[in-house]
Amino acid sequence: MSAATEERAVVERMPALYLSHGAPPLADDPVWPGQLAAWSKDLPRPKAILMISAHWEEAPLALGATETIPLVYDFWGFPEHYYKVRYEAPGAPELAESVRKLLRAPGMPVQDVPDRGLDHGAYVPLVEMFPAADIPVLQVSMPTLDPVRLMEIGRKLAPLRDEGVLIVGSGFFTHNLAALRQGGIPGWSAEFDEWGHRALDSGDVDGLLDFLHKSPAGQLAHPRTEHFAPLFVTMGAADAAGELDAQRSVIDGFWLGLAKRSVQFG
């Protein structure tokens, strides 16, 4: 393989992902870790990973750690071994600089939070998908929950895909913790999941952007919208490349009553 061919292979356009990240006990599930691992094996190898997690909301948009990357154990009441998980991925200072250049504009400041590590929305799926922790990772915050603004951020970040960066929006396709108390699969969770699946397959962007009003049981499926919000960054990154219709659900089903649908664009 020539040097030029090797370079083209390195910068192959990466897909854009939205995944349901579960919680720390995902690692003990008999099915889900294997699904995430199989998904990553089907992906081109990323040069770097850009994570947008439901668990970091901060404005202006913030860039996390780019040197030593700590983990943020942002959960309470779990067994001790969940607080001993490690994921020592290298930092991504070059990616951080690219993000700054793409996003900095009048009215859109970007800040650095160099001691902010990966929260569980980032590292829980990464442990299963890229267990060697040998790919540079950068997490950025969501500066808003407004779907239109998040989609625009995704559009601005889209050129990173052509540089070999895997853009990952990490949330949960339905997220109402009342499901944990009810047992089984609540009707609202199943109804929203089916609606969301159809909306994605049909390219109903307007419906997805207004999901609280256009979907059945939207406000039950997402009493607060932060776990659906990362989808819109992913959609923006796909839309800029004309790939909203190149979408498929890679993982579906339910976990403790919540829809774990996870999708790939491109």
Secondary structure, DSSP 8 states (H G I E B T S, - for coil): --HHHHHHHHT----EEEEE---GGGGG-SSHHHHHHHHHHTS---SEEEEEEEEEE-SSEEE--SSS--B-----S--GGGGS--------HHHHHHHHHHH-BTTB-EEE-TT--B-HHHHHHHHHH-TT--S-EEEEEES---HHHHHHHHHHHGGGGGGTEEEEEEE-SS--THHHHH-S--HHHHHHHHHHHHHHHHT-HHHHHTHHHHSTTHHHH-SS-TTTTHHHHHHHHHHTTT-TTSEEEEE-SEETTEE--EEEE-
